[in-house]
Amino acid sequence: MPKLISTISVLALLLAGAWLLHDGVSGKDLQMEVIAGATLLSVGVVTAVFLLRDWIKWKRELAKYREG
């Protein structure tokens, strides 16, 4: 269940950040929209990296458990 919540959070952060960046750059070029979009996008990317790292660690531990 926590993995599902994390995955949904990552997708929401990435989509919100991309939307704010696109709207801020293509529209009136408001600095706050660009900063907010970049912040959300970077938090989403960092969270996705941590989630992927934990998933890879879990897969390795599962392989060790199945072997021995």
C-alpha positions as CSV (number, residue, x, y, z in Angstrom):
1,M,0.0,0.0,0.0
2,P,2.8,2.6,0.8
3,K,4.3,1.9,-2.7
4,L,1.0,2.7,-4.3
5,I,0.7,5.9,-2.4
6,S,4.3,6.9,-3.3
7,T,3.8,6.1,-6.9
8,I,0.6,8.2,-7.1
9,S,2.4,11.0,-5.3
10,V,5.3,10.9,-7.8
11,L,3.0,11.0,-10.7
12,A,1.0,13.9,-9.2
13,L,4.1,15.9,-8.5
14,L,5.6,15.3,-12.0
15,L,2.3,16.2,-13.7
16,A,1.7,19.3,-11.6
17,G,5.3,20.5,-12.0
18,A,5.2,19.9,-15.8
19,W,1.9,21.7,-16.1
20,L,3.1,24.7,-14.1
21,L,6.3,24.9,-16.1
22,H,4.5,24.7,-19.4
23,D,1.9,27.2,-18.4
24,G,4.4,29.6,-16.9
25,V,6.8,29.5,-19.8
26,S,4.3,29.5,-22.7
27,G,2.0,32.0,-21.1
28,K,2.7,35.2,-19.3
29,D,6.1,34.0,-18.0
30,L,5.2,34.5,-14.4
31,Q,8.3,33.8,-12.3
32,M,6.3,32.2,-9.4
33,E,4.7,29.6,-11.8
34,V,8.1,28.7,-13.2
35,I,9.7,28.4,-9.8
36,A,6.7,26.4,-8.4
37,G,6.7,24.1,-11.5
38,A,10.5,23.5,-11.3
39,T,10.2,22.8,-7.6
40,L,7.4,20.3,-7.9
41,L,9.1,18.7,-10.9
42,S,12.4,18.3,-9.0
43,V,10.7,16.9,-5.9
44,G,8.9,14.4,-8.1
45,V,12.1,13.3,-9.8
46,V,13.9,12.9,-6.5
47,T,11.0,11.0,-5.0
48,A,10.9,8.7,-8.1
49,V,14.7,8.0,-7.8
50,F,14.3,7.1,-4.1
51,L,11.3,4.9,-4.9
52,L,13.2,3.1,-7.7
53,R,16.2,2.7,-5.5
54,D,14.1,1.0,-2.8
55,W,12.4,-1.2,-5.3
56,I,15.7,-2.4,-6.7
57,K,17.0,-3.1,-3.2
58,W,13.8,-5.1,-2.4
59,K,14.2,-7.1,-5.6
60,R,17.8,-8.0,-4.7
61,E,16.8,-9.0,-1.2
62,L,13.9,-11.1,-2.6
63,A,16.3,-12.9,-5.0
64,K,18.7,-13.7,-2.0
65,Y,15.8,-15.0,0.0
66,R,14.6,-17.3,-2.9
67,E,18.1,-18.6,-3.5
68,G,18.9,-19.7,0.0
